[in-house]
Amino acid sequence: MGTLFVEYKIMDSIRNSYLEWVRPIRDKYGFTLLEGSGQPGVYVENWSGITVDEGEEWKKKRWDPDDSEWSPLHSFVEGGVPKLHVWHFHKVE
């Protein structure tokens, strides 16, 4: 098990629309949404308890233009899908 981080930048002009879109999804899945204190508009989703395989599946879903739940995110991310970063980390023993 580990943590999945999803990082992207949202343009200030559409920030409110993004927040309206992401809040119900955040509530549904229970991830923590963070915004950069020194970098407004830079968001990180923090997903706990995710396996490496689950992380790979989430990454595919996030980049899939046909995924009806997650593809709207592509229009909010400054630079589109190439600027949507997904990383899985595990605890070092």
Stockholm file with secondary structure:
# STOCKHOLM 1.0

chainA/1-93         MGTLFVEYKIMDSIRNSYLEWVRPIRDKYGFTLLEGSGQPGVYVENWSGITVDEGEEWKKKRWDPDDSEWSPLHSFVEGGVPKLHVWHFHKVE
#=GR chainA/1-93 SS CEEEEEEEEBCGGGHHHHHHHHHHHHHHHTCEEEECSSSTTEEEEEEEEECHHHHHHHHHHHHCTTCTTTTHHHHHBTTCGGGCEEEEEECCC
#=GC SS_cons        CEEEEEEEEBCGGGHHHHHHHHHHHHHHHTCEEEECSSSTTEEEEEEEEECHHHHHHHHHHHHCTTCTTTTHHHHHBTTCGGGCEEEEEECCC
//
